[in-house]
């Protein structure tokens, strides 16, 4: 099994519970780690025998464009979409960070990390 990681993806999006967040938006950083059987790709050097990270990025971007109140909701949607789109994915986890959140003080970010192995998977 191989681990495919896409780290440091940046998006400007409109997720949050406050009206201002939905109007002004903010920057988000994402890391996704995908566990998949990469044996065939290792042997054949064939892109179609692995999880194409360019296509994964496109799925993540599409989900980030859909507004949500909670990072948990966005993260679960992304994991569900990636798992659905790429059946060879055996497991995945994602970390979503909201940069400079409006919490009344100075901080770099808040984040949520989710996994496809979470017992409480939601069907969103």
LUMPAKOL-189520 format. One record per residue: residue in one letter; chain; x, y, z of N, C-alpha, C in turn. Coordinates in steps of 0.2 Angstrom, whole numbers. Layout:
BEGIN
   aa   ch     nxx     nyy     nzz    caxx    cayy    cazz     cxx     cyy     czz
    A    A       X       Y       Z       X       Y       Z       X       Y       Z
...
# end
This chain:
BEGIN
   aa   ch     nxx     nyy     nzz    caxx    cayy    cazz     cxx     cyy     czz
    X    A       4      -6       0       0       0       0       5       6       0
    X    A       2      11      -4       6      17      -4       2      23      -1
    X    A       6      28       1       3      34       4       4      40      -1
    X    A      -1      43      -3      -1      49      -8      -3      55      -4
    X    A       1      60      -3      -1      66       1      -1      72      -4
    X    A      -6      76      -3      -6      83      -6      -6      87       0
    X    A      -1      91       1       0      96       6       0     103       5
    X    A      -3     107       9      -2     114       8      -7     117       3
    X    A     -12     114       1     -17     117      -4     -20     123      -1
    X    A     -20     128      -5     -23     134      -2     -29     136      -6
    X    A     -35     138      -3     -41     140      -6     -43     146      -2
    X    A     -47     151      -6     -50     156      -3     -58     154      -3
    X    A     -61     154       2     -68     151       3     -72     155       8
    X    A     -78     153       8     -83     157      12     -87     152      17
    X    A     -83     148      21     -85     144      26     -85     147      33
    X    A     -90     146      37     -91     149      43     -98     150      46
    X    A     -99     151      52    -105     152      55    -107     160      55
    X    A    -102     164      55    -104     171      55    -106     174      48
    X    A    -110     178      47    -112     181      41    -106     185      37
    X    A    -102     188      41     -96     191      39     -91     186      35
    X    A     -91     180      38     -86     175      35     -89     173      28
    X    A     -96     173      28     -99     171      21     -99     176      16
    X    A     -98     182      18     -97     188      13     -90     189      12
    X    A     -86     190      17     -79     192      15     -75     186      14
    X    A     -76     180      17     -72     174      15     -65     175      19
    X    A     -61     169      18     -54     169      21     -50     163      18
    X    A     -44     163      20     -40     158      17     -40     152      21
    X    A     -40     146      17     -40     139      20     -34     135      18
    X    A     -31     131      22     -25     127      20     -28     120      21
    X    A     -26     115      16     -28     108      17     -23     104      15
    X    A     -22      98      19     -18      93      18     -22      87      17
    X    A     -21      82      12     -25      76      12     -20      70      11
    X    A     -21      65      14     -17      59      14     -21      53      12
    X    A     -19      50       7     -23      45       4     -19      38       4
    X    A     -22      33       7     -19      26       7     -22      22       1
    X    A     -18      20      -3     -21      16      -9     -16      10     -11
    X    A     -18       5     -14     -14       0     -17     -10       3     -23
    X    A      -4       4     -23       0       7     -28       4       2     -32
    X    A       4      -4     -30       8      -9     -33       8     -10     -40
    X    A       3      -9     -43       2     -10     -51       6      -4     -54
    X    A       5       2     -51       8       8     -54      16       8     -53
    X    A      18       5     -47      25       4     -46      28       0     -51
    X    A      25      -5     -53      27     -10     -58      27      -8     -65
    X    A      21      -4     -67      20      -2     -74      22       5     -76
    X    A      23       9     -71      24      16     -72      18      19     -76
    X    A      12      17     -74       6      19     -78       1      23     -73
    X    A       0      30     -75      -4      34     -71     -11      32     -70
    X    A     -14      28     -74     -20      25     -73     -21      19     -68
    X    A     -15      17     -66     -15      12     -61     -14      15     -54
    X    A     -15      21     -53     -14      24     -46     -20      30     -45
    X    A     -19      33     -40     -24      39     -39     -21      45     -41
    X    A     -24      48     -46     -21      54     -50     -22      60     -45
    X    A     -16      63     -42     -17      68     -38     -20      75     -41
    X    A     -19      75     -47     -22      81     -51     -30      81     -50
    X    A     -32      75     -51     -39      74     -51     -42      74     -44
    X    A     -38      72     -39     -40      73     -32     -40      80     -30
    X    A     -35      84     -33     -36      91     -31     -42      94     -34
    X    A     -44      92     -40     -50      95     -43     -56      94     -39
    X    A     -57      88     -36     -62      86     -32     -62      90     -26
    X    A     -56      91     -23     -56      95     -17     -58     102     -18
    X    A     -55     105     -24     -57     112     -25     -65     113     -26
    X    A     -68     108     -30     -75     108     -31     -79     108     -24
    X    A     -77     104     -20     -80     104     -13     -79     110      -9
    X    A     -73     113     -10     -71     119      -6     -76     125      -9
    X    A     -78     125     -15     -82     130     -17     -89     130     -15
    X    A     -91     125     -11     -98     124      -9     -97     127      -1
    X    A    -101     132       0    -101     135       7    -104     130      12
    X    A    -101     130      18    -103     126      24    -102     131      30
    X    A    -106     129      35    -105     133      42     -98     130      45
    X    A     -97     124      45     -92     120      49     -87     117      45
    X    A     -81     117      47     -75     114      44     -76     106      44
    X    A     -79     104      49     -81      97      50     -85      94      44
    X    A     -90      99      42     -94      97      36     -91      97      30
    X    A     -86     102      29     -82     103      23     -78      96      22
    X    A     -74      95      28     -70      89      28     -73      83      26
    X    A     -79      81      29     -83      75      28     -85      75      21
    X    A     -87      80      18     -89      81      11     -83      79       6
    X    A     -78      82       8     -72      80       4     -70      73       4
    X    A     -69      70      10     -68      63      11     -73      59       7
    X    A     -79      60       8     -84      56       4     -83      57      -3
    X    A     -82      63      -6     -81      64     -13     -75      60     -16
    X    A     -70      60     -12     -64      57     -14     -64      49     -14
    X    A     -68      47      -9     -69      40      -8     -73      37     -14
    X    A     -78      41     -15     -83      39     -20     -80      40     -27
    X    A     -76      45     -29     -73      46     -35     -67      41     -37
    X    A     -64      39     -32     -58      35     -32     -59      28     -28
    X    A     -62      23     -31     -63      17     -27     -57      13     -25
    X    A     -51      15     -28     -45      12     -25     -42      15     -19
    X    A     -45      20     -16     -43      23     -10     -46      19      -4
    X    A     -41      16       0     -43      12       5     -44      16      12
    X    A     -41      21      12     -41      26      18     -39      32      16
    X    A     -42      38      20     -39      44      18     -40      48      25
    X    A     -36      53      26     -37      58      31     -36      65      28
    X    A     -39      70      31     -39      77      29     -38      82      35
    X    A     -34      87      34     -34      92      39     -35      99      35
    X    A     -40     102      38     -42     109      35     -41     114      41
    X    A     -37     119      39     -36     124      43     -39     131      40
    X    A     -42     134      45     -45     141      43     -40     146      46
    X    A     -37     150      41     -32     155      43     -35     161      46
    X    A     -32     164      51     -34     170      54     -41     170      56
    X    A     -44     165      60     -51     165      61     -53     171      66
    X    A     -59     173      65     -62     179      69     -64     177      76
    X    A     -59     175      80     -60     173      87     -59     178      92
    X    A     -58     184      90     -57     190      95     -49     191      98
    X    A     -45     187      94     -38     188      96     -34     186      90
    X    A     -27     187      91     -22     185      85     -21     178      86
    X    A     -22     174      80     -19     167      80     -18     165      73
    X    A     -14     160      72     -13     158      65     -19     155      62
    X    A     -21     150      65     -27     146      62     -30     141      67
    X    A     -36     139      65     -39     133      69     -40     128      63
    X    A     -40     122      66     -40     116      61     -45     110      63
    X    A     -47     106      59     -50     100      60     -47      95      56
    X    A     -46      89      59     -43      83      55     -48      77      56
    X    A     -50      75      50     -55      69      49     -52      63      45
    X    A     -54      58      46     -52      52      43     -58      48      40
    X    A     -57      44      35     -62      39      33     -63      34      37
    X    A     -59      33      42     -60      27      47     -64      29      53
    X    A     -66      36      53     -69      38      59     -76      34      60
    X    A     -77      32      66     -83      28      67     -90      32      65
    X    A     -90      38      66     -96      42      65     -96      45      58
    X    A     -94      41      53     -95      44      46    -102      46      44
    X    A    -102      52      41    -108      55      39    -109      54      32
    X    A    -115      53      30    -117      52      23    -120      59      21
    X    A    -116      63      18    -118      70      17    -118      70       9
# end
